[in-house]
Amino acid sequence: MGRHKAILLGITMLAAGLTGARQTEAQTFRTYRCADGTQFIAGFYDDDKRAFLQIDGEPVTLAKRLSVSGARYSGAGVTLKIPKVGPTTVKHLRRPVTACAVVEKPGI
C-alpha cells in the first residue's frame, strides 16, 4: 500500500509542477521609459485583470477600468493608459500626463 501512495504522490507533484509552469508562462512584464524621465515596470497576468506596477520605487496595484479603446488601469493616484493606437501614458503623483514607450531588452 505504501508503494501505491508514493506513486500517487509522485504523479500529483508532477501535475502540480506542470500547472505551476503554465502559470509562470502566463505573465508579461514590460519596462517603460517616459518623456519626463519616469521609468516603471508593469506586470500583467492572464488570469488577473489588474496591472502591477513598480513606479518610483513603490509597488502599486491598479484595477482595470472601462475604456473605449485599449486598456486603462488606475489606483493609488496612478493612471496607466495603453491605447490600441498611440503612445502609452501614465499620470502619477500630481504630475502631468506623460507619454511612455516600452524599453526593449538588450541582447545577451
C-alpha positions as CSV (number, residue, x, y, z in Angstrom):
1,M,0.0,0.0,0.0
2,G,2.9,2.4,0.7
3,R,4.2,2.0,-2.8
4,H,0.8,3.0,-4.3
5,K,0.8,6.1,-2.1
6,A,4.3,7.0,-3.2
7,I,3.4,6.7,-6.9
8,L,0.2,8.7,-6.4
9,L,2.1,11.4,-4.5
10,G,4.7,11.5,-7.3
11,I,2.0,11.9,-10.0
12,T,0.3,14.6,-8.0
13,M,3.6,16.5,-7.5
14,L,4.4,16.2,-11.2
15,A,0.9,17.5,-12.2
16,A,1.3,20.4,-9.8
17,G,4.7,21.2,-11.2
18,L,3.3,21.3,-14.7
19,T,0.4,23.5,-13.7
20,G,2.9,25.9,-12.0
21,A,5.0,26.1,-15.1
22,R,2.0,27.1,-17.2
23,Q,1.1,29.8,-14.7
24,T,4.7,31.2,-14.9
25,E,4.4,31.4,-18.7
26,A,1.1,33.3,-18.4
27,Q,2.6,36.5,-17.3
28,T,4.1,39.6,-19.1
29,F,6.4,42.2,-17.7
30,R,7.2,45.4,-19.6
31,T,9.7,48.1,-18.7
32,Y,8.6,51.6,-19.7
33,R,10.5,54.9,-20.1
34,C,8.6,58.1,-20.2
35,A,9.2,61.6,-21.7
36,D,9.6,63.2,-18.3
37,G,12.2,60.7,-17.2
38,T,9.9,58.4,-15.2
39,Q,10.7,54.7,-15.5
40,F,8.4,51.9,-14.4
41,I,7.8,48.2,-14.7
42,A,4.3,46.8,-15.4
43,G,3.3,43.2,-14.8
44,F,0.2,41.6,-16.3
45,Y,-1.2,38.1,-15.6
46,D,-3.6,36.3,-17.9
47,D,-5.9,35.3,-15.1
48,D,-5.9,38.7,-13.4
49,K,-7.5,41.9,-14.7
50,R,-5.2,44.2,-12.6
51,A,-1.8,45.7,-13.6
52,F,1.0,45.5,-11.1
53,L,3.5,48.4,-11.3
54,Q,6.8,49.2,-9.7
55,I,7.0,53.0,-10.0
56,D,9.1,55.5,-8.0
57,G,10.4,52.5,-6.0
58,E,7.0,51.6,-4.7
59,P,4.7,48.7,-5.7
60,V,1.2,49.8,-6.9
61,T,-1.7,47.6,-7.9
62,L,-4.0,49.2,-10.5
63,A,-7.6,48.0,-11.2
64,K,-8.7,47.7,-14.8
65,R,-11.2,50.5,-15.7
66,L,-13.7,50.9,-18.5
67,S,-12.0,52.1,-21.7
68,V,-13.3,52.8,-25.2
69,S,-10.2,51.7,-27.0
70,G,-7.3,49.8,-25.4
71,A,-6.8,49.4,-21.7
72,R,-6.9,51.8,-18.7
73,Y,-5.8,51.0,-15.2
74,S,-5.9,53.2,-12.1
75,G,-5.4,53.2,-8.4
76,A,-3.4,54.8,-5.6
77,G,-3.1,58.1,-7.6
78,V,-1.7,56.4,-10.7
79,T,-3.4,56.1,-14.1
80,L,-2.0,54.0,-16.8
81,K,-3.5,54.1,-20.3
82,I,-2.5,51.6,-23.0
83,P,-4.4,52.5,-26.2
84,K,-4.7,50.3,-29.2
85,V,-3.2,53.1,-31.3
86,G,-0.8,55.7,-30.0
87,P,1.6,56.0,-27.1
88,T,1.1,54.6,-23.6
89,T,0.6,57.3,-21.0
90,V,1.0,57.5,-17.2
91,K,-0.1,60.0,-14.7
92,H,1.1,59.9,-11.1
93,L,1.9,61.9,-8.0
94,R,0.1,65.1,-9.3
95,R,2.4,65.2,-12.3
96,P,1.0,65.9,-15.7
97,V,0.2,63.0,-18.1
98,T,3.3,61.9,-19.9
99,A,3.9,59.6,-22.9
100,C,5.9,56.4,-22.4
101,A,7.4,53.7,-24.5
102,V,8.4,50.1,-23.9
103,V,12.1,49.7,-23.4
104,E,13.4,46.8,-25.4
105,K,15.7,44.4,-23.6
106,P,19.3,44.4,-24.8
107,G,20.6,41.2,-26.5
108,I,22.6,38.9,-24.3
